[in-house]
Amino acid sequence: MQKKFNIAFLTSGKSRGSNFENVVKYIFENHLPIIPKFLVVTKIDAPIIQKAKRNNVKYILLPNKKNFENELLNLLSKYEINLIVLAGFMRKLSSEFLQSFNGKIINIHPALLPKHGGKGMYGMRVHKIVFENREKFSGATVHFVNEKYDDGKILFQKKISIGHLKSPEEIAHSVLKIEHEIYPKVIEKLAYQFLGKN
């Protein structure tokens, strides 16, 4: 019987890593049967690397786009990864890769999917549109990753009132709090579901 649930984080570009660090701290503080095996970065100057060092999580640089997925598949096999957690990962994974790791990749999106999802919809772009549309609610959504941006099965989402907020930046701040609240809990739930089946 497997006693641990191994996860890997993928990030790209200049991700700050707040969701990554928040998830790792939640795992360690609650003594969960989850092991953050490694964090993949695509740039050596990504700020998230400092958070990995601070939390004693191994980071692996995969800068080569051409060989990225093959190298990643080898790492996933070597470290016996059960779940990939996207944390500011902006690249679109290939159909072949997704099929080989089907149902084992999750992402968090700063809106109430299916609204405000799709190519190019990330970060402040989402919050600006929500603000310009004068929407009364926003939130965050955790979902499985499939071949379309932000289209996979929704695992959990939480809605908050934003009608009183005065800027996209205020919306971003409020939504990030929701991301930090729900992402680690969804990962925890998936871990216990997996471990319970073994």
PADOBA-573357 format. One line per 4 residues: number of its first residue (from 1); their letters; for each residue y, z, x of N, C-alpha, C. Coordinates in Angstrom, 2 decimals, always signed. Atoms other than C-alpha are relative to their C-alpha. Last residue first. Layout:
<rs>
NUM	a	Y,Z,X,Y,Z,X,Y,Z,X ~ ...;
</rs>
This chain:
<rs>
198	nkgl	+0.94,+0.03,-1.13,+1.61,-2.52,-4.76,-0.89,+1.24,+0.03 ~ +1.04,+0.98,+0.27,+3.37,-3.21,-8.05,-1.05,-0.04,+1.10 ~ +0.87,-0.47,+1.07,+5.42,-0.03,-7.91,-1.14,-0.93,-0.31 ~ +0.91,-1.00,-0.56,+6.81,-1.02,-4.53,-0.97,+0.52,-1.05;
194	fqya	+0.91,+0.63,-0.95,+8.32,-4.18,-6.00,-1.04,+1.00,+0.49 ~ +0.86,+0.90,+0.77,+9.86,-2.50,-9.03,-1.05,-0.63,+0.91 ~ +0.99,-0.84,+0.70,+11.11,+0.31,-6.82,-0.92,-0.84,-0.87 ~ +0.91,-0.60,-0.96,+12.78,-2.15,-4.46,-1.08,+0.80,-0.71;
190	lkei	+0.93,+1.04,-0.43,+14.29,-4.21,-7.28,-1.02,+0.56,+0.98 ~ +0.90,+0.29,+1.11,+15.83,-1.06,-8.77,-1.04,-1.05,+0.38 ~ +0.90,-1.15,+0.16,+17.31,+0.01,-5.44,-1.03,-0.27,-1.09 ~ +0.94,+0.10,-1.11,+18.77,-3.46,-4.91,-1.02,+1.13,-0.07;
186	vkpy	+0.91,+1.11,+0.33,+20.35,-3.31,-8.37,-1.05,-0.16,+1.09 ~ +0.91,-0.47,+1.05,+21.76,+0.13,-7.59,-0.98,-1.08,-0.43 ~ +1.09,-0.82,-0.56,+23.19,-1.05,-4.27,-1.00,+0.47,-1.05 ~ +0.87,+0.75,-0.92,+25.08,-3.91,-5.96,-1.12,+0.87,+0.58;
182	iehe	+1.22,+0.58,+0.58,+26.38,-1.95,-8.99,-0.94,-0.66,+1.01 ~ +0.78,-0.87,+0.89,+28.94,+0.56,-7.71,-1.35,-0.64,-0.36 ~ +0.56,-1.09,-0.81,+30.29,-1.34,-4.72,-0.88,+0.92,-0.84 ~ +1.01,+0.57,-0.89,+30.77,-4.43,-6.87,-0.69,+1.09,+0.79;
178	iklv	+1.18,+0.26,+0.83,+32.54,-2.34,-9.49,-1.12,-0.61,+0.83 ~ +0.59,-1.31,+0.31,+34.95,-0.98,-6.88,-1.26,-0.17,-0.82 ~ +0.77,-0.40,-1.18,+35.49,-4.55,-5.70,-0.65,+1.37,-0.20 ~ +1.30,+0.65,+0.06,+36.50,-5.49,-9.26,-0.86,+0.39,+1.21;
174	shai	+0.80,-0.63,+1.06,+39.31,-2.93,-9.29,-1.41,-0.59,-0.06 ~ +0.27,-1.39,-0.39,+40.74,-4.04,-5.94,-0.91,+0.68,-1.02 ~ +0.97,+0.02,-1.09,+40.45,-7.73,-6.82,-0.41,+1.41,+0.40 ~ +1.29,+0.34,+0.61,+42.22,-7.14,-10.14,-1.09,+0.03,+1.07;
170	eeps	+0.44,-1.20,+0.72,+45.05,-5.36,-8.33,-1.35,-0.24,-0.67 ~ +0.43,-0.98,-1.02,+45.28,-8.27,-5.88,-0.47,+1.29,-0.67 ~ +1.38,+0.32,-0.41,+45.35,-10.79,-8.74,-0.54,+1.02,+1.00 ~ +0.12,+1.06,-1.01,+48.47,-8.99,-10.00,-1.47,-0.31,+0.26;
166	klhg	-1.21,+0.79,-0.18,+49.86,-6.61,-12.64,-0.11,-1.15,+1.00 ~ -0.24,+0.23,-1.43,+46.82,-4.87,-14.10,+1.07,-1.08,+0.20 ~ -1.16,-0.79,-0.46,+47.04,-3.56,-17.67,+0.36,-0.29,+1.46 ~ -1.22,+0.44,+0.67,+44.80,-6.24,-19.17,+1.25,+0.70,+0.48;
162	isik	-1.00,+0.32,-1.04,+42.11,-5.53,-16.58,+1.34,-0.39,-0.61 ~ -1.26,+0.44,+0.58,+39.43,-3.81,-18.68,+1.02,-0.24,+1.11 ~ -1.10,-0.97,+0.01,+36.09,-3.61,-16.92,+1.23,-0.61,-0.63 ~ -1.31,+0.47,+0.44,+32.76,-5.38,-17.41,+1.02,+1.13,+0.07;
158	kqfl	-0.80,-1.06,+0.59,+29.55,-4.66,-15.53,+1.41,-0.53,-0.25 ~ -1.44,+0.16,-0.15,+26.84,-7.16,-14.73,+0.72,+1.15,-0.71 ~ -0.83,-1.08,+0.55,+23.14,-6.97,-14.02,+1.47,-0.41,+0.12 ~ +0.74,-1.26,-0.06,+20.22,-9.19,-13.09,+0.79,+1.15,-0.62;
154	ikgd	-0.84,-1.19,-0.13,+21.67,-12.54,-14.12,-0.87,+1.25,-0.05 ~ +0.20,-1.03,+1.03,+19.26,-15.42,-13.52,+0.85,+1.24,+0.28 ~ +1.30,-0.66,+0.12,+20.68,-17.97,-11.12,-0.03,+1.08,-1.07 ~ +0.71,+0.44,+1.20,+23.75,-20.15,-11.73,-1.32,+0.74,-0.23;
150	dyke	-0.23,-1.03,+1.03,+26.36,-18.79,-9.31,-0.74,-0.28,-1.31 ~ -0.86,-1.16,-0.27,+26.30,-22.01,-7.25,+0.11,+0.90,-1.23 ~ -1.39,+0.21,+0.42,+23.37,-24.23,-8.16,+0.81,+1.26,+0.29 ~ -0.55,+1.18,-0.66,+20.01,-24.38,-6.34,+1.45,-0.31,-0.40;
146	nvfh	+0.79,+1.22,+0.17,+19.05,-20.81,-7.23,+0.76,-1.18,+0.62 ~ -0.57,+1.24,-0.51,+20.25,-17.36,-6.22,-0.95,-1.15,-0.27 ~ +0.86,+0.70,-0.94,+19.33,-14.33,-8.31,+0.69,-1.30,+0.41 ~ +0.90,+1.03,+0.53,+22.26,-12.56,-9.91,-0.93,-0.53,+1.09;
142	vtag	+1.05,+0.17,-1.01,+24.53,-9.54,-9.58,-1.02,-0.98,-0.59 ~ +1.33,+0.41,+0.44,+27.68,-9.89,-11.68,-0.94,-0.10,+1.20 ~ +0.83,+0.54,-1.07,+31.08,-8.25,-11.30,-1.40,-0.25,-0.54 ~ +1.12,-0.83,-0.41,+33.92,-7.46,-13.67,-0.77,-0.66,+1.13;
138	sfke	+0.69,+0.65,-1.10,+36.71,-9.03,-15.67,-1.15,+0.92,+0.40 ~ +1.14,-0.63,-0.66,+38.39,-8.24,-18.95,-0.45,-0.84,+1.20 ~ -0.03,-1.45,+0.22,+41.69,-8.84,-20.72,-1.12,+0.72,+0.73 ~ +1.23,-0.54,+0.60,+42.24,-12.35,-19.45,+0.06,+1.52,-0.06;
134	rnef	-0.35,-1.23,+0.74,+45.78,-13.48,-18.81,-1.21,+0.58,-0.72 ~ +0.48,+0.20,+1.37,+44.55,-16.94,-17.78,+0.31,+1.19,-0.91 ~ -0.81,+1.06,+0.61,+46.70,-16.67,-14.66,-0.40,-0.28,-1.44 ~ -1.35,-0.52,+0.25,+45.07,-13.33,-13.81,+0.87,-1.03,-0.71;
130	vikh	+0.11,-1.02,+1.05,+41.51,-14.62,-14.20,+1.38,+0.53,-0.38 ~ +0.23,+0.72,+1.26,+42.43,-17.71,-12.20,-0.10,+0.97,-1.17 ~ -1.23,+0.70,+0.36,+43.94,-15.63,-9.42,-0.15,-0.73,-1.33 ~ -0.93,-0.98,+0.56,+40.94,-13.27,-9.38,+1.34,-0.64,-0.43;
126	vrmg	+0.46,-0.45,+1.31,+38.48,-16.11,-8.91,+1.04,+0.90,-0.65 ~ -0.10,+1.16,+0.90,+40.39,-17.75,-6.08,-0.39,+0.40,-1.41 ~ -1.27,-0.02,+0.71,+40.80,-14.30,-4.54,+0.19,-1.20,-0.91 ~ -1.11,-0.82,-0.47,+37.13,-14.14,-3.63,+1.24,-0.07,-0.86;
122	ymgk	+0.34,-1.23,-0.72,+34.90,-16.99,-4.70,+1.27,+0.75,+0.35 ~ -0.45,-1.19,+0.74,+34.86,-20.01,-6.96,-0.49,+1.26,+0.71 ~ -1.38,-0.33,-0.31,+34.69,-23.04,-4.66,+0.53,+1.24,-0.71 ~ -0.47,+0.34,-1.34,+31.50,-24.35,-6.23,+1.49,+0.33,+0.17;
118	gghk	+0.09,+1.38,-0.44,+30.52,-22.57,-9.42,+0.60,-0.22,+1.38 ~ +0.98,+0.21,-1.06,+31.36,-19.41,-11.30,+0.03,-1.45,+0.43 ~ -0.60,-0.03,-1.34,+34.42,-18.39,-13.30,-1.03,-0.01,+1.13 ~ -1.42,+0.36,-0.19,+32.62,-17.58,-16.54,+0.37,+0.09,+1.47;
114	plla	-0.22,+1.31,-0.62,+28.79,-17.63,-16.42,+1.47,-0.42,+0.13 ~ +0.71,+1.27,+0.17,+29.23,-15.03,-15.05,-0.58,-0.09,-1.41 ~ +1.05,-0.15,+1.01,+31.55,-12.08,-15.48,-0.64,-1.37,-0.24 ~ -0.43,+0.40,+1.35,+33.52,-12.20,-12.24,-1.18,+0.18,-0.94;
110	phin	-1.10,-0.82,+0.52,+33.41,-11.08,-8.61,+0.57,-0.48,-1.34 ~ -1.13,+0.87,+0.28,+29.94,-12.51,-7.82,+1.10,+0.81,-0.67 ~ -0.92,-0.66,+0.94,+27.11,-10.59,-6.18,+1.25,-0.87,-0.12 ~ -1.42,+0.10,-0.35,+24.17,-12.42,-4.66,+0.81,+0.82,-0.99;
106	iikg	-0.99,-0.42,+1.00,+20.40,-12.09,-4.66,+1.41,-0.11,+0.56 ~ -1.35,+0.07,-0.55,+17.54,-13.85,-2.85,+0.98,+0.39,-1.10 ~ -0.15,-1.07,-0.98,+13.86,-13.08,-3.44,+1.37,-0.02,+0.67 ~ -0.04,-1.30,+0.66,+13.12,-15.06,-6.59,+0.18,+1.18,+0.93;
102	nfsq	-0.40,-0.03,+1.41,+12.05,-18.13,-4.62,-0.05,+1.41,-0.61 ~ -0.36,-1.41,+0.18,+11.84,-17.73,-0.85,+0.46,+0.25,-1.44 ~ +0.87,-0.81,-0.86,+10.04,-20.97,+0.01,+0.28,+1.49,-0.15 ~ +1.36,+0.03,+0.54,+11.60,-22.70,-2.97,-0.93,+0.88,+0.83;
98	lfes	+0.03,-0.81,+1.22,+15.08,-21.61,-1.89,-1.40,+0.04,-0.61 ~ -0.07,-1.41,-0.38,+14.53,-22.98,+1.60,-0.14,+0.90,-1.23 ~ +1.24,-0.34,-0.70,+13.35,-26.34,+0.32,-0.02,+1.48,+0.38 ~ +1.04,-0.15,+1.02,+16.21,-26.58,-2.18,-1.30,+0.46,+0.64;
94	slkr	+0.70,+1.21,+0.45,+18.69,-26.04,+0.65,-1.06,+0.33,-1.06 ~ +1.33,+0.09,-0.58,+20.98,-23.02,+0.91,-0.74,-1.19,-0.60 ~ +0.99,+0.31,+1.04,+24.63,-23.55,+0.05,-1.35,-0.18,+0.68 ~ +0.74,+1.27,-0.09,+26.84,-21.82,+2.59,-0.95,-0.16,-1.17;
90	mfga	-0.63,+1.09,+0.74,+29.33,-19.13,+1.59,-0.77,-1.32,+0.03 ~ +0.64,+1.21,-0.54,+27.59,-15.88,+2.55,+0.44,-1.19,-0.84 ~ -1.04,+0.88,-0.51,+29.96,-12.99,+1.81,-0.58,-1.24,+0.65 ~ -1.19,-0.84,-0.11,+27.14,-10.49,+1.50,+1.11,-0.83,+0.64;
86	lvil	-1.17,+0.74,-0.47,+23.97,-12.21,+0.34,+1.22,+0.91,-0.03 ~ -1.21,-0.44,+0.69,+20.98,-9.88,+0.11,+1.19,-0.77,+0.58 ~ -1.22,+0.39,-0.70,+17.64,-11.40,+1.06,+1.19,+0.38,-0.86 ~ -1.18,+0.41,+0.77,+14.63,-9.51,-0.28,+1.14,-0.38,+0.94;
82	niey	+0.31,+0.08,+1.43,+11.06,-8.76,+0.82,+1.16,-0.51,-0.83 ~ -1.10,-0.27,+0.93,+11.48,-9.41,+4.54,-0.42,-0.23,-1.44 ~ +0.65,-0.24,+1.30,+8.36,-9.18,+6.71,+1.03,+0.37,-1.08 ~ -0.40,-1.34,+0.45,+10.40,-8.90,+9.95,-0.55,+0.35,-1.38;
78	ksll	+0.20,-0.99,-1.07,+8.68,-11.84,+11.65,+0.26,+1.43,-0.48 ~ +1.44,-0.22,-0.18,+8.45,-13.87,+8.45,-0.27,+1.10,+1.02 ~ +0.48,-0.61,+1.24,+12.11,-13.50,+7.55,-1.49,+0.31,+0.08 ~ -0.39,-1.41,+0.00,+13.05,-14.17,+11.17,-0.53,+0.73,-1.24;
74	nlle	+0.80,-0.68,-1.02,+11.07,-17.42,+11.26,+0.30,+1.49,+0.04 ~ +1.36,-0.13,+0.53,+12.64,-18.50,+7.97,-0.92,+0.72,+0.99 ~ +0.00,-1.10,+0.96,+16.09,-17.79,+9.42,-1.39,+0.22,-0.58 ~ -0.08,-1.25,-0.76,+15.47,-19.98,+12.45,-0.06,+1.21,-0.93;
70	nefn	+1.28,-0.16,-0.70,+14.31,-22.82,+10.22,-0.03,+1.30,+0.79 ~ +1.02,-0.41,+0.96,+17.30,-22.32,+7.90,-1.37,+0.19,+0.67 ~ -0.20,-1.31,+0.62,+19.91,-22.31,+10.66,-1.18,+0.43,-0.87 ~ +1.26,-0.75,-0.10,+18.60,-25.17,+12.77,+0.03,+1.32,-0.76;
66	kknp	+1.14,+0.91,+0.10,+21.31,-27.70,+11.88,-1.33,+0.75,-0.03 ~ +0.26,+0.39,+1.39,+23.98,-25.12,+11.14,-1.28,-0.81,-0.13 ~ +0.35,+1.42,+0.10,+23.74,-23.59,+14.62,-0.38,-0.39,-1.42 ~ -1.19,+0.85,+0.13,+25.62,-20.28,+14.76,-0.30,-1.47,-0.27;
62	lliy	+0.60,+1.32,+0.21,+22.68,-17.94,+14.03,+1.14,-1.00,-0.22 ~ -0.91,+1.14,+0.08,+23.80,-14.59,+15.47,-0.79,-1.29,-0.14 ~ +0.54,+1.17,-0.68,+21.52,-11.65,+14.70,+0.94,-1.17,-0.23 ~ -0.62,+1.26,+0.45,+22.74,-8.18,+13.76,-0.50,-1.14,+0.88;
58	kvnn	+0.09,+1.11,-0.94,+20.63,-5.03,+13.95,+0.72,-1.22,-0.56 ~ +0.78,+1.10,+0.55,+21.83,-2.25,+11.67,+0.05,-1.16,+1.00 ~ +1.27,+0.19,-0.71,+22.93,+0.98,+13.33,-0.92,-1.03,-0.65 ~ +1.08,-0.50,+0.86,+25.64,+1.76,+10.77,-1.40,-0.24,+0.58;
54	rkak	-0.32,-1.35,+0.44,+28.59,+1.50,+13.15,-1.13,+0.62,-0.81 ~ +0.14,-0.91,-1.14,+27.06,-1.52,+14.85,+0.19,+1.44,-0.43 ~ +1.43,-0.05,-0.32,+26.64,-3.33,+11.52,-0.26,+0.98,+1.15 ~ +0.62,-0.86,+1.01,+30.19,-2.41,+10.51,-1.50,+0.12,+0.24;
50	qiip	-0.37,-1.39,-0.32,+31.53,-3.81,+13.78,-0.62,+0.97,-1.00 ~ +0.84,-0.45,-1.11,+29.58,-7.02,+13.14,+0.30,+1.45,+0.37 ~ +1.14,-0.74,+0.53,+31.26,-7.40,+9.74,-0.90,+0.54,+1.12 ~ -0.30,-1.44,+0.06,+34.49,-8.39,+11.50,-1.19,+0.85,-0.47;
46	adik	-0.06,-0.48,+1.39,+32.95,-11.80,+12.34,+0.24,+1.51,-0.03 ~ -1.19,-0.83,+0.20,+33.82,-12.67,+15.95,+0.15,+0.49,-1.44 ~ +0.08,-1.21,-0.84,+30.33,-13.90,+16.90,+1.21,+0.92,-0.19 ~ -1.08,+0.01,-1.00,+30.28,-16.35,+14.02,+0.01,+1.32,+0.74;
42	tvvl	-0.10,+1.37,-0.51,+27.25,-17.23,+11.86,+1.13,-0.15,+1.01 ~ -1.39,+0.45,-0.06,+26.13,-13.67,+11.15,+0.01,-1.41,+0.58 ~ -0.25,+1.29,-0.63,+22.68,-12.56,+9.98,+1.50,-0.30,-0.05 ~ -1.13,+0.72,+0.59,+22.21,-8.86,+9.29,+0.16,-1.30,+0.77;
38	fkpi	-1.00,+0.68,-0.81,+18.91,-7.18,+10.09,+1.07,-0.63,-0.87 ~ +0.59,+0.46,-1.27,+16.06,-4.95,+8.98,+1.02,-0.69,+0.89 ~ -0.84,+1.14,-0.35,+17.87,-2.94,+6.28,-0.41,-0.51,+1.39 ~ -0.40,+0.12,-1.40,+14.88,-0.76,+5.39,+0.87,-1.24,+0.19;
34	iplh	-0.52,+1.33,-0.28,+14.42,+0.44,+1.81,+0.45,-0.03,+1.46 ~ +1.08,+0.66,-0.76,+12.35,+3.46,+0.77,+0.34,-1.47,+0.29 ~ +0.81,+0.93,+0.78,+15.60,+5.22,-0.25,-1.08,-0.66,+0.88 ~ +1.34,-0.02,-0.60,+16.94,+8.26,+1.56,-0.98,-0.90,-0.76;
30	nefi	+0.95,-0.36,+1.06,+19.93,+8.49,-0.80,-1.46,-0.03,+0.47 ~ -0.41,-1.28,+0.60,+22.52,+8.61,+2.00,-0.98,+0.48,-1.06 ~ +0.22,-1.11,-0.93,+20.70,+5.92,+3.98,+0.31,+1.35,-0.64 ~ +1.42,-0.10,-0.35,+20.37,+3.40,+1.16,-0.27,+1.23,+0.86;
26	ykvv	+0.69,-0.47,+1.20,+23.87,+4.02,-0.20,-1.48,+0.21,+0.29 ~ -0.28,-1.43,+0.13,+25.33,+3.68,+3.30,-0.72,+0.60,-1.20 ~ +0.72,-0.71,-1.06,+23.59,+0.33,+3.75,+0.22,+1.51,-0.10 ~ +1.44,+0.00,+0.33,+24.79,-0.96,+0.38,-0.77,+0.81,+1.03;
22	nefn	+0.20,-0.88,+1.14,+28.41,+0.06,+1.08,-1.48,+0.10,-0.38 ~ -0.07,-1.39,-0.45,+28.37,-1.46,+4.53,-0.26,+0.97,-1.14 ~ +1.08,-0.29,-0.94,+27.15,-4.82,+3.24,+0.00,+1.47,+0.39 ~ +1.21,-0.16,+0.80,+29.53,-4.77,+0.28,-1.21,+0.32,+0.87;
18	sgrs	-0.07,-1.26,+0.75,+32.49,-4.06,+2.57,-1.23,+0.21,-0.88 ~ +1.22,-0.78,+0.08,+31.45,-6.71,+5.09,+0.06,+1.28,-0.81 ~ -0.38,-1.36,-0.39,+34.75,-8.18,+6.24,-1.16,+0.98,-0.13 ~ +0.23,-1.04,+1.00,+33.31,-11.70,+6.14,+0.36,+1.39,+0.54;
14	kgst	-0.74,-1.20,-0.39,+34.87,-13.99,+8.73,-0.16,+1.14,-1.01 ~ -1.43,+0.03,-0.26,+32.47,-16.91,+8.55,+0.57,+1.34,+0.42 ~ -0.48,+1.16,-0.74,+29.06,-16.21,+7.11,+1.50,+0.11,+0.22 ~ -1.44,+0.14,+0.15,+26.93,-13.38,+5.79,+0.44,-1.22,+0.81;
10	lfai	-0.58,+1.23,-0.52,+23.25,-12.95,+5.14,+1.50,+0.02,-0.24 ~ -1.31,+0.41,+0.52,+21.67,-9.52,+4.78,+0.41,-1.32,+0.64 ~ -0.86,+0.61,-1.01,+17.98,-8.75,+5.26,+1.29,-0.44,-0.69 ~ -1.05,+0.92,+0.44,+15.81,-6.38,+3.24,+0.76,-0.56,+1.21;
6	nfkk	-0.82,+0.52,-1.09,+12.48,-4.66,+3.82,+1.02,-1.01,-0.52 ~ -0.52,+1.27,+0.52,+11.00,-2.53,+1.05,+0.99,-0.51,+1.03 ~ -1.40,+0.33,-0.21,+8.88,+0.32,+2.43,+0.33,-1.39,-0.55 ~ -0.84,-1.16,+0.34,+5.65,+2.08,+1.53,+1.49,-0.30,+0.10;
2	qm	-1.25,+0.04,-0.77,+3.40,-0.96,+1.36,+0.91,+1.12,-0.46 ~ -1.21,+0.00,+0.84,+0.00,+0.00,+0.00,+1.26,+0.00,+0.87;
</rs>
